[in-house]
Amino acid sequence: MNTTLKRIDPRRPFTITAAGLRRITLGAADEMYALHDEAGQFGTAVPAAHGTAAKPRRTTQAAQRTLLVAAHSDRGALDEHARQTLAAAALIAGAATQVVLVVFGALHDDGGAPGADKIIELASFGSRAFAPEREVQALAACVARFAPDHVLLPDNAFGDGDLGRRYAALAGASVATQVVQIDAAQVGVYVHARRSLALRALPEVVLLAPGAVDPRLPFVGAGERIGAEIGETFDAAGSRYVDRGIEAVDAARVALEEADFIVSAGNGVSDVTAFGRLAEAFGAAVGASRVAVDNGLFRRDQQIGATGKTVEASVYVAFGISGAVQHLQGIKDCRHVIAVNLDASAPIVKRANLTIVGDTQSTIAALIDEIGRARQAAPHPQDTATLNQETEGVTA
């Protein structure tokens, strides 16, 4: 019998496990992990935490060095890419190295869980405000305070990548962008149209590509929040940029690959008109399973899955989708998946973070009614603006 064995390319980018090991392919998590010291040597193995057991602190030694991670928050939370960057810093940090997280915007989550030892929350900034000059000054002030060996940021299109490049230019620092491989000594990036991998020593500024590091850590950081006076004093006066605010865009015009909120229909959706009203009420982009597209209910460019489009939405709501393996492959990078299905044993339920077991059409109708009531109870935008001005006047 002629059997063809697949060979894994040893030059393929790898991720660093909690034990400091290079993993090219996904595998079972080790039962033990070890913390390493400044020289890169590994100490005594410690049992990994499981279930609801509290995870141990990465280190309790006094900080002698610093790694600084900067990222924008989105509605009070760090997205998956930012958590990966924070995890990368925690994994390459030595026992006497602290990981400082600078958050541009509010942070309601526990910053210690993804690996931060100290957290600076710059609430006056955020991904919805455009203030590049103030942000780069604030980041420079944080760097001046902590004197980190390296600064890490997610290389994305939501402000972090731009901030990292602006800071590197301002400071005259060495920088590596779209980093797909990282350890304590070097980074790797694709070159020659992604046909080769180039390595170099760890630069002063690292802009990490998505998916380079597994953010699931067997340890936690100290999570200490410190004063946010840094960066809060920078004034927008004299800036060359004027923030015109966010222009509302019809969700139907947003490409599925760029959509942050997607509602998707499967064979279980019989009333497409009601589904469309729900998507409009949510302000969400519309996707569909292959079966719904093949039945002529949705366009081919709305198909999500291995034979359609791969999406990375923060929220993905699947109505009446059983969850074939091809569809699950298309939503593997979505942050929160909500499934509405009559079948509690459907494959989509295993992937979902929240499942509503019930009739799809009844759920759609109930959601439309609930959204309408919520909007009627919400303050008018003009009233909200007046309230914000009054609040700013009191706190000024």
TORKOL-4160 file (C-alpha; in steps of 0.2 Angstrom, whole numbers, padded with zeros to 4 digits, m for minus):
396
<pt num="1" X="0000" Y="0000" Z="0000"/>
<pt num="2" X="0007" Y="0017" Z="m0005"/>
<pt num="3" X="0005" Y="0029" Z="0009"/>
<pt num="4" X="0009" Y="0047" Z="0007"/>
<pt num="5" X="0015" Y="0056" Z="0023"/>
<pt num="6" X="0013" Y="0074" Z="0026"/>
<pt num="7" X="0029" Y="0083" Z="0031"/>
<pt num="8" X="0028" Y="0098" Z="0042"/>
<pt num="9" X="0039" Y="0113" Z="0037"/>
<pt num="10" X="0051" Y="0116" Z="0051"/>
<pt num="11" X="0053" Y="0134" Z="0045"/>
<pt num="12" X="0034" Y="0137" Z="0048"/>
<pt num="13" X="0031" Y="0150" Z="0061"/>
<pt num="14" X="0029" Y="0143" Z="0079"/>
<pt num="15" X="0021" Y="0148" Z="0095"/>
<pt num="16" X="0029" Y="0148" Z="0112"/>
<pt num="17" X="0020" Y="0137" Z="0125"/>
<pt num="18" X="0019" Y="0141" Z="0143"/>
<pt num="19" X="0034" Y="0129" Z="0146"/>
<pt num="20" X="0044" Y="0140" Z="0133"/>
<pt num="21" X="0043" Y="0126" Z="0120"/>
<pt num="22" X="0041" Y="0129" Z="0102"/>
<pt num="23" X="0025" Y="0122" Z="0095"/>
<pt num="24" X="0022" Y="0121" Z="0076"/>
<pt num="25" X="0006" Y="0112" Z="0077"/>
<pt num="26" X="m0008" Y="0112" Z="0090"/>
<pt num="27" X="m0007" Y="0098" Z="0103"/>
<pt num="28" X="m0013" Y="0093" Z="0120"/>
<pt num="29" X="m0008" Y="0105" Z="0134"/>
<pt num="30" X="0005" Y="0099" Z="0145"/>
<pt num="31" X="0001" Y="0095" Z="0163"/>
<pt num="32" X="0016" Y="0104" Z="0169"/>
<pt num="33" X="0024" Y="0120" Z="0165"/>
<pt num="34" X="0040" Y="0129" Z="0171"/>
<pt num="35" X="0044" Y="0147" Z="0174"/>
<pt num="36" X="0061" Y="0153" Z="0167"/>
<pt num="37" X="0073" Y="0165" Z="0174"/>
<pt num="38" X="0083" Y="0180" Z="0166"/>
<pt num="39" X="0096" Y="0168" Z="0159"/>
<pt num="40" X="0082" Y="0158" Z="0150"/>
<pt num="41" X="0084" Y="0143" Z="0161"/>
<pt num="42" X="0069" Y="0134" Z="0167"/>
<pt num="43" X="0065" Y="0131" Z="0185"/>
<pt num="44" X="0055" Y="0118" Z="0194"/>
<pt num="45" X="0040" Y="0112" Z="0186"/>
<pt num="46" X="0023" Y="0117" Z="0194"/>
<pt num="47" X="0007" Y="0108" Z="0191"/>
<pt num="48" X="m0004" Y="0118" Z="0179"/>
<pt num="49" X="m0021" Y="0124" Z="0185"/>
<pt num="50" X="m0037" Y="0116" Z="0179"/>
<pt num="51" X="m0055" Y="0119" Z="0180"/>
<pt num="52" X="m0059" Y="0133" Z="0192"/>
<pt num="53" X="m0043" Y="0132" Z="0202"/>
<pt num="54" X="m0034" Y="0148" Z="0204"/>
<pt num="55" X="m0019" Y="0150" Z="0193"/>
<pt num="56" X="m0002" Y="0154" Z="0201"/>
<pt num="57" X="0006" Y="0171" Z="0198"/>
<pt num="58" X="0019" Y="0171" Z="0185"/>
<pt num="59" X="0032" Y="0178" Z="0196"/>
<pt num="60" X="0033" Y="0186" Z="0213"/>
<pt num="61" X="0051" Y="0192" Z="0212"/>
<pt num="62" X="0055" Y="0211" Z="0213"/>
<pt num="63" X="0055" Y="0219" Z="0195"/>
<pt num="64" X="0072" Y="0223" Z="0188"/>
<pt num="65" X="0067" Y="0224" Z="0170"/>
<pt num="66" X="0051" Y="0229" Z="0161"/>
<pt num="67" X="0042" Y="0224" Z="0145"/>
<pt num="68" X="0028" Y="0236" Z="0140"/>
<pt num="69" X="0013" Y="0232" Z="0130"/>
<pt num="70" X="0001" Y="0245" Z="0123"/>
<pt num="71" X="m0016" Y="0242" Z="0115"/>
<pt num="72" X="m0033" Y="0251" Z="0113"/>
<pt num="73" X="m0048" Y="0244" Z="0122"/>
<pt num="74" X="m0065" Y="0241" Z="0113"/>
<pt num="75" X="m0080" Y="0244" Z="0124"/>
<pt num="76" X="m0070" Y="0241" Z="0140"/>
<pt num="77" X="m0061" Y="0225" Z="0135"/>
<pt num="78" X="m0046" Y="0220" Z="0125"/>
<pt num="79" X="m0049" Y="0210" Z="0109"/>
<pt num="80" X="m0041" Y="0194" Z="0105"/>
<pt num="81" X="m0026" Y="0201" Z="0096"/>
<pt num="82" X="m0022" Y="0213" Z="0111"/>
<pt num="83" X="m0023" Y="0198" Z="0122"/>
<pt num="84" X="m0011" Y="0188" Z="0111"/>
<pt num="85" X="0001" Y="0202" Z="0112"/>
<pt num="86" X="0000" Y="0203" Z="0131"/>
<pt num="87" X="0002" Y="0185" Z="0132"/>
<pt num="88" X="0018" Y="0186" Z="0121"/>
<pt num="89" X="0026" Y="0198" Z="0133"/>
<pt num="90" X="0021" Y="0187" Z="0148"/>
<pt num="91" X="0029" Y="0171" Z="0140"/>
<pt num="92" X="0045" Y="0179" Z="0135"/>
<pt num="93" X="0047" Y="0189" Z="0152"/>
<pt num="94" X="0059" Y="0182" Z="0164"/>
<pt num="95" X="0056" Y="0180" Z="0183"/>
<pt num="96" X="0063" Y="0197" Z="0187"/>
<pt num="97" X="0054" Y="0206" Z="0173"/>
<pt num="98" X="0037" Y="0214" Z="0175"/>
<pt num="99" X="0024" Y="0216" Z="0161"/>
<pt num="100" X="0016" Y="0234" Z="0160"/>
<pt num="101" X="0000" Y="0236" Z="0151"/>
<pt num="102" X="m0005" Y="0253" Z="0144"/>
<pt num="103" X="m0023" Y="0253" Z="0139"/>
<pt num="104" X="m0029" Y="0267" Z="0128"/>
<pt num="105" X="m0047" Y="0268" Z="0133"/>
<pt num="106" X="m0057" Y="0261" Z="0148"/>
<pt num="107" X="m0053" Y="0243" Z="0154"/>
<pt num="108" X="m0066" Y="0234" Z="0164"/>
<pt num="109" X="m0058" Y="0217" Z="0163"/>
<pt num="110" X="m0045" Y="0209" Z="0174"/>
<pt num="111" X="m0029" Y="0214" Z="0166"/>
<pt num="112" X="m0020" Y="0201" Z="0177"/>
<pt num="113" X="m0028" Y="0186" Z="0169"/>
<pt num="114" X="m0020" Y="0189" Z="0152"/>
<pt num="115" X="m0003" Y="0192" Z="0160"/>
<pt num="116" X="m0001" Y="0210" Z="0165"/>
<pt num="117" X="0008" Y="0214" Z="0181"/>
<pt num="118" X="0004" Y="0233" Z="0181"/>
<pt num="119" X="m0010" Y="0242" Z="0172"/>
<pt num="120" X="m0011" Y="0260" Z="0166"/>
<pt num="121" X="m0028" Y="0264" Z="0160"/>
<pt num="122" X="m0029" Y="0280" Z="0150"/>
<pt num="123" X="m0048" Y="0282" Z="0149"/>
<pt num="124" X="m0048" Y="0298" Z="0139"/>
<pt num="125" X="m0042" Y="0289" Z="0124"/>
<pt num="126" X="m0050" Y="0275" Z="0115"/>
<pt num="127" X="m0052" Y="0266" Z="0098"/>
<pt num="128" X="m0067" Y="0278" Z="0094"/>
<pt num="129" X="m0057" Y="0294" Z="0095"/>
<pt num="130" X="m0043" Y="0299" Z="0083"/>
<pt num="131" X="m0029" Y="0308" Z="0093"/>
<pt num="132" X="m0013" Y="0301" Z="0086"/>
<pt num="133" X="m0002" Y="0315" Z="0092"/>
<pt num="134" X="m0008" Y="0314" Z="0110"/>
<pt num="135" X="m0007" Y="0295" Z="0110"/>
<pt num="136" X="0011" Y="0294" Z="0104"/>
<pt num="137" X="0015" Y="0307" Z="0118"/>
<pt num="138" X="0007" Y="0297" Z="0131"/>
<pt num="139" X="0016" Y="0281" Z="0125"/>
<pt num="140" X="0032" Y="0290" Z="0125"/>
<pt num="141" X="0029" Y="0297" Z="0143"/>
<pt num="142" X="0025" Y="0279" Z="0149"/>
<pt num="143" X="0041" Y="0273" Z="0141"/>
<pt num="144" X="0051" Y="0287" Z="0149"/>
<pt num="145" X="0043" Y="0281" Z="0166"/>
<pt num="146" X="0047" Y="0263" Z="0165"/>
<pt num="147" X="0062" Y="0262" Z="0153"/>
<pt num="148" X="0056" Y="0245" Z="0146"/>
<pt num="149" X="0068" Y="0234" Z="0136"/>
<pt num="150" X="0055" Y="0232" Z="0123"/>
<pt num="151" X="0038" Y="0239" Z="0118"/>
<pt num="152" X="0025" Y="0227" Z="0110"/>
<pt num="153" X="0009" Y="0232" Z="0101"/>
<pt num="154" X="m0004" Y="0222" Z="0090"/>
<pt num="155" X="m0001" Y="0226" Z="0072"/>
<pt num="156" X="m0019" Y="0230" Z="0067"/>
<pt num="157" X="m0029" Y="0243" Z="0058"/>
<pt num="158" X="m0038" Y="0249" Z="0074"/>
<pt num="159" X="m0025" Y="0262" Z="0080"/>
<pt num="160" X="m0012" Y="0250" Z="0088"/>
<pt num="161" X="m0002" Y="0247" Z="0072"/>
<pt num="162" X="m0002" Y="0266" Z="0068"/>
<pt num="163" X="0003" Y="0270" Z="0086"/>
<pt num="164" X="0018" Y="0258" Z="0086"/>
<pt num="165" X="0025" Y="0265" Z="0070"/>
<pt num="166" X="0023" Y="0283" Z="0075"/>
<pt num="167" X="0032" Y="0280" Z="0092"/>
<pt num="168" X="0046" Y="0270" Z="0083"/>
<pt num="169" X="0048" Y="0285" Z="0071"/>
<pt num="170" X="0047" Y="0298" Z="0086"/>
<pt num="171" X="0060" Y="0288" Z="0096"/>
<pt num="172" X="0071" Y="0282" Z="0082"/>
<pt num="173" X="0069" Y="0265" Z="0089"/>
<pt num="174" X="0072" Y="0248" Z="0080"/>
<pt num="175" X="0055" Y="0241" Z="0074"/>
<pt num="176" X="0048" Y="0224" Z="0067"/>
<pt num="177" X="0031" Y="0224" Z="0060"/>
<pt num="178" X="0019" Y="0210" Z="0056"/>
<pt num="179" X="0029" Y="0198" Z="0067"/>
<pt num="180" X="0023" Y="0180" Z="0066"/>
<pt num="181" X="0036" Y="0172" Z="0077"/>
<pt num="182" X="0043" Y="0178" Z="0093"/>
<pt num="183" X="0054" Y="0172" Z="0108"/>
<pt num="184" X="0065" Y="0180" Z="0121"/>
<pt num="185" X="0079" Y="0182" Z="0109"/>
<pt num="186" X="0072" Y="0185" Z="0091"/>
<pt num="187" X="0057" Y="0188" Z="0080"/>
<pt num="188" X="0052" Y="0182" Z="0063"/>
<pt num="189" X="0043" Y="0190" Z="0049"/>
<pt num="190" X="0037" Y="0184" Z="0032"/>
<pt num="191" X="0047" Y="0190" Z="0017"/>
<pt num="192" X="0047" Y="0186" Z="m0002"/>
<pt num="193" X="0028" Y="0186" Z="m0004"/>
<pt num="194" X="0027" Y="0175" Z="0012"/>
<pt num="195" X="0038" Y="0162" Z="0004"/>
<pt num="196" X="0052" Y="0164" Z="0017"/>
<pt num="197" X="0054" Y="0168" Z="0035"/>
<pt num="198" X="0067" Y="0181" Z="0040"/>
<pt num="199" X="0074" Y="0181" Z="0058"/>
<pt num="200" X="0082" Y="0196" Z="0068"/>
<pt num="201" X="0086" Y="0200" Z="0086"/>
<pt num="202" X="0072" Y="0206" Z="0096"/>
<pt num="203" X="0070" Y="0225" Z="0092"/>
<pt num="204" X="0064" Y="0239" Z="0103"/>
<pt num="205" X="0047" Y="0240" Z="0096"/>
<pt num="206" X="0038" Y="0224" Z="0091"/>
<pt num="207" X="0021" Y="0224" Z="0081"/>
<pt num="208" X="0014" Y="0207" Z="0082"/>
<pt num="209" X="0003" Y="0199" Z="0069"/>
<pt num="210" X="m0013" Y="0191" Z="0074"/>
<pt num="211" X="m0012" Y="0172" Z="0078"/>
<pt num="212" X="0006" Y="0172" Z="0083"/>
<pt num="213" X="0004" Y="0167" Z="0101"/>
<pt num="214" X="m0009" Y="0157" Z="0111"/>
<pt num="215" X="m0016" Y="0169" Z="0124"/>
<pt num="216" X="m0022" Y="0155" Z="0135"/>
<pt num="217" X="m0009" Y="0156" Z="0150"/>
<pt num="218" X="m0007" Y="0144" Z="0164"/>
<pt num="219" X="m0002" Y="0158" Z="0175"/>
<pt num="220" X="m0008" Y="0176" Z="0179"/>
<pt num="221" X="0000" Y="0193" Z="0181"/>
<pt num="222" X="m0001" Y="0203" Z="0197"/>
<pt num="223" X="m0014" Y="0214" Z="0189"/>
<pt num="224" X="m0010" Y="0230" Z="0199"/>
<pt num="225" X="m0018" Y="0246" Z="0193"/>
<pt num="226" X="m0007" Y="0261" Z="0195"/>
<pt num="227" X="m0011" Y="0280" Z="0193"/>
<pt num="228" X="m0017" Y="0285" Z="0176"/>
<pt num="229" X="m0009" Y="0303" Z="0177"/>
<pt num="230" X="0002" Y="0299" Z="0163"/>
<pt num="231" X="m0005" Y="0305" Z="0146"/>
<pt num="232" X="m0020" Y="0313" Z="0154"/>
<pt num="233" X="m0012" Y="0330" Z="0154"/>
<pt num="234" X="m0009" Y="0331" Z="0135"/>
<pt num="235" X="m0020" Y="0343" Z="0127"/>
<pt num="236" X="m0027" Y="0342" Z="0109"/>
<pt num="237" X="m0023" Y="0361" Z="0106"/>
<pt num="238" X="m0011" Y="0363" Z="0092"/>
<pt num="239" X="m0014" Y="0346" Z="0084"/>
<pt num="240" X="m0014" Y="0345" Z="0066"/>
<pt num="241" X="m0028" Y="0333" Z="0066"/>
<pt num="242" X="m0047" Y="0336" Z="0069"/>
<pt num="243" X="m0058" Y="0322" Z="0075"/>
<pt num="244" X="m0074" Y="0323" Z="0065"/>
<pt num="245" X="m0081" Y="0308" Z="0075"/>
<pt num="246" X="m0088" Y="0292" Z="0068"/>
<pt num="247" X="m0098" Y="0292" Z="0053"/>
<pt num="248" X="m0112" Y="0279" Z="0053"/>
<pt num="249" X="m0111" Y="0267" Z="0039"/>
<pt num="250" X="m0125" Y="0255" Z="0033"/>
<pt num="251" X="m0121" Y="0238" Z="0040"/>
<pt num="252" X="m0126" Y="0231" Z="0023"/>
<pt num="253" X="m0112" Y="0240" Z="0015"/>
<pt num="254" X="m0098" Y="0233" Z="0026"/>
<pt num="255" X="m0089" Y="0218" Z="0020"/>
<pt num="256" X="m0091" Y="0203" Z="0031"/>
<pt num="257" X="m0072" Y="0201" Z="0033"/>
<pt num="258" X="m0072" Y="0218" Z="0041"/>
<pt num="259" X="m0089" Y="0217" Z="0051"/>
<pt num="260" X="m0088" Y="0217" Z="0070"/>
<pt num="261" X="m0106" Y="0211" Z="0072"/>
<pt num="262" X="m0114" Y="0198" Z="0061"/>
<pt num="263" X="m0131" Y="0189" Z="0061"/>
<pt num="264" X="m0131" Y="0174" Z="0051"/>
<pt num="265" X="m0145" Y="0163" Z="0044"/>
<pt num="266" X="m0146" Y="0145" Z="0041"/>
<pt num="267" X="m0159" Y="0132" Z="0035"/>
<pt num="268" X="m0169" Y="0135" Z="0051"/>
<pt num="269" X="m0174" Y="0153" Z="0046"/>
<pt num="270" X="m0190" Y="0153" Z="0036"/>
<pt num="271" X="m0195" Y="0172" Z="0037"/>
<pt num="272" X="m0180" Y="0181" Z="0028"/>
<pt num="273" X="m0190" Y="0197" Z="0029"/>
<pt num="274" X="m0191" Y="0197" Z="0048"/>
<pt num="275" X="m0172" Y="0191" Z="0049"/>
<pt num="276" X="m0168" Y="0207" Z="0038"/>
<pt num="277" X="m0177" Y="0218" Z="0050"/>
<pt num="278" X="m0168" Y="0211" Z="0065"/>
<pt num="279" X="m0151" Y="0214" Z="0056"/>
<pt num="280" X="m0156" Y="0232" Z="0053"/>
<pt num="281" X="m0162" Y="0234" Z="0071"/>
<pt num="282" X="m0145" Y="0227" Z="0077"/>
<pt num="283" X="m0135" Y="0237" Z="0065"/>
<pt num="284" X="m0127" Y="0221" Z="0060"/>
<pt num="285" X="m0120" Y="0213" Z="0044"/>
<pt num="286" X="m0129" Y="0199" Z="0036"/>
<pt num="287" X="m0121" Y="0182" Z="0033"/>
<pt num="288" X="m0128" Y="0165" Z="0029"/>
<pt num="289" X="m0124" Y="0146" Z="0029"/>
<pt num="290" X="m0121" Y="0137" Z="0012"/>
<pt num="291" X="m0138" Y="0128" Z="0013"/>
<pt num="292" X="m0147" Y="0145" Z="0015"/>
<pt num="293" X="m0137" Y="0152" Z="0000"/>
<pt num="294" X="m0140" Y="0136" Z="m0011"/>
<pt num="295" X="m0158" Y="0138" Z="m0007"/>
<pt num="296" X="m0158" Y="0155" Z="m0015"/>
<pt num="297" X="m0162" Y="0165" Z="0001"/>
<pt num="298" X="m0146" Y="0174" Z="0002"/>
<pt num="299" X="m0132" Y="0180" Z="m0010"/>
<pt num="300" X="m0117" Y="0170" Z="m0013"/>
<pt num="301" X="m0106" Y="0184" Z="m0006"/>
<pt num="302" X="m0115" Y="0182" Z="0010"/>
<pt num="303" X="m0110" Y="0164" Z="0013"/>
<pt num="304" X="m0099" Y="0160" Z="0028"/>
<pt num="305" X="m0088" Y="0145" Z="0029"/>
<pt num="306" X="m0073" Y="0136" Z="0021"/>
<pt num="307" X="m0081" Y="0138" Z="0004"/>
<pt num="308" X="m0087" Y="0156" Z="0008"/>
<pt num="309" X="m0079" Y="0169" Z="0019"/>
<pt num="310" X="m0069" Y="0168" Z="0035"/>
<pt num="311" X="m0075" Y="0181" Z="0047"/>
<pt num="312" X="m0068" Y="0188" Z="0063"/>
<pt num="313" X="m0082" Y="0197" Z="0071"/>
<pt num="314" X="m0083" Y="0201" Z="0090"/>
<pt num="315" X="m0101" Y="0195" Z="0090"/>
<pt num="316" X="m0108" Y="0182" Z="0078"/>
<pt num="317" X="m0126" Y="0176" Z="0080"/>
<pt num="318" X="m0131" Y="0160" Z="0071"/>
<pt num="319" X="m0149" Y="0158" Z="0068"/>
<pt num="320" X="m0155" Y="0140" Z="0063"/>
<pt num="321" X="m0137" Y="0135" Z="0058"/>
<pt num="322" X="m0133" Y="0117" Z="0063"/>
<pt num="323" X="m0114" Y="0120" Z="0062"/>
<pt num="324" X="m0106" Y="0109" Z="0048"/>
<pt num="325" X="m0087" Y="0108" Z="0050"/>
<pt num="326" X="m0085" Y="0120" Z="0035"/>
<pt num="327" X="m0096" Y="0133" Z="0043"/>
<pt num="328" X="m0087" Y="0132" Z="0060"/>
<pt num="329" X="m0070" Y="0134" Z="0050"/>
<pt num="330" X="m0077" Y="0151" Z="0044"/>
<pt num="331" X="m0081" Y="0157" Z="0061"/>
<pt num="332" X="m0066" Y="0150" Z="0071"/>
<pt num="333" X="m0059" Y="0168" Z="0074"/>
<pt num="334" X="m0075" Y="0175" Z="0080"/>
<pt num="335" X="m0074" Y="0181" Z="0098"/>
<pt num="336" X="m0092" Y="0178" Z="0105"/>
<pt num="337" X="m0103" Y="0166" Z="0096"/>
<pt num="338" X="m0122" Y="0165" Z="0100"/>
<pt num="339" X="m0132" Y="0150" Z="0093"/>
<pt num="340" X="m0151" Y="0150" Z="0092"/>
<pt num="341" X="m0156" Y="0132" Z="0087"/>
<pt num="342" X="m0170" Y="0120" Z="0092"/>
<pt num="343" X="m0157" Y="0106" Z="0093"/>
<pt num="344" X="m0147" Y="0107" Z="0109"/>
<pt num="345" X="m0135" Y="0094" Z="0102"/>
<pt num="346" X="m0131" Y="0103" Z="0086"/>
<pt num="347" X="m0112" Y="0105" Z="0082"/>
<pt num="348" X="m0114" Y="0124" Z="0083"/>
<pt num="349" X="m0119" Y="0123" Z="0101"/>
<pt num="350" X="m0102" Y="0116" Z="0106"/>
<pt num="351" X="m0093" Y="0131" Z="0097"/>
<pt num="352" X="m0105" Y="0144" Z="0105"/>
<pt num="353" X="m0102" Y="0154" Z="0120"/>
<pt num="354" X="m0121" Y="0156" Z="0123"/>
<pt num="355" X="m0135" Y="0145" Z="0116"/>
<pt num="356" X="m0153" Y="0149" Z="0115"/>
<pt num="357" X="m0163" Y="0132" Z="0113"/>
<pt num="358" X="m0179" Y="0138" Z="0105"/>
<pt num="359" X="m0189" Y="0142" Z="0089"/>
<pt num="360" X="m0179" Y="0153" Z="0078"/>
<pt num="361" X="m0193" Y="0164" Z="0071"/>
<pt num="362" X="m0200" Y="0167" Z="0089"/>
<pt num="363" X="m0183" Y="0172" Z="0095"/>
<pt num="364" X="m0181" Y="0184" Z="0080"/>
<pt num="365" X="m0198" Y="0192" Z="0084"/>
<pt num="366" X="m0194" Y="0193" Z="0103"/>
<pt num="367" X="m0177" Y="0202" Z="0099"/>
<pt num="368" X="m0185" Y="0214" Z="0087"/>
<pt num="369" X="m0198" Y="0219" Z="0101"/>
<pt num="370" X="m0184" Y="0220" Z="0114"/>
<pt num="371" X="m0173" Y="0231" Z="0104"/>
<pt num="372" X="m0188" Y="0243" Z="0100"/>
<pt num="373" X="m0192" Y="0244" Z="0119"/>
<pt num="374" X="m0174" Y="0247" Z="0123"/>
<pt num="375" X="m0172" Y="0261" Z="0111"/>
<pt num="376" X="m0188" Y="0270" Z="0117"/>
<pt num="377" X="m0181" Y="0269" Z="0135"/>
<pt num="378" X="m0164" Y="0275" Z="0130"/>
<pt num="379" X="m0160" Y="0294" Z="0131"/>
<pt num="380" X="m0160" Y="0304" Z="0115"/>
<pt num="381" X="m0143" Y="0307" Z="0108"/>
<pt num="382" X="m0144" Y="0326" Z="0110"/>
<pt num="383" X="m0149" Y="0323" Z="0129"/>
<pt num="384" X="m0134" Y="0311" Z="0130"/>
<pt num="385" X="m0122" Y="0325" Z="0123"/>
<pt num="386" X="m0129" Y="0338" Z="0135"/>
<pt num="387" X="m0126" Y="0326" Z="0150"/>
<pt num="388" X="m0108" Y="0322" Z="0144"/>
<pt num="389" X="m0105" Y="0341" Z="0143"/>
<pt num="390" X="m0112" Y="0344" Z="0160"/>
<pt num="391" X="m0102" Y="0330" Z="0168"/>
<pt num="392" X="m0086" Y="0336" Z="0160"/>
<pt num="393" X="m0089" Y="0353" Z="0167"/>
<pt num="394" X="m0091" Y="0346" Z="0185"/>
<pt num="395" X="m0075" Y="0336" Z="0184"/>
<pt num="396" X="m0064" Y="0349" Z="0175"/>
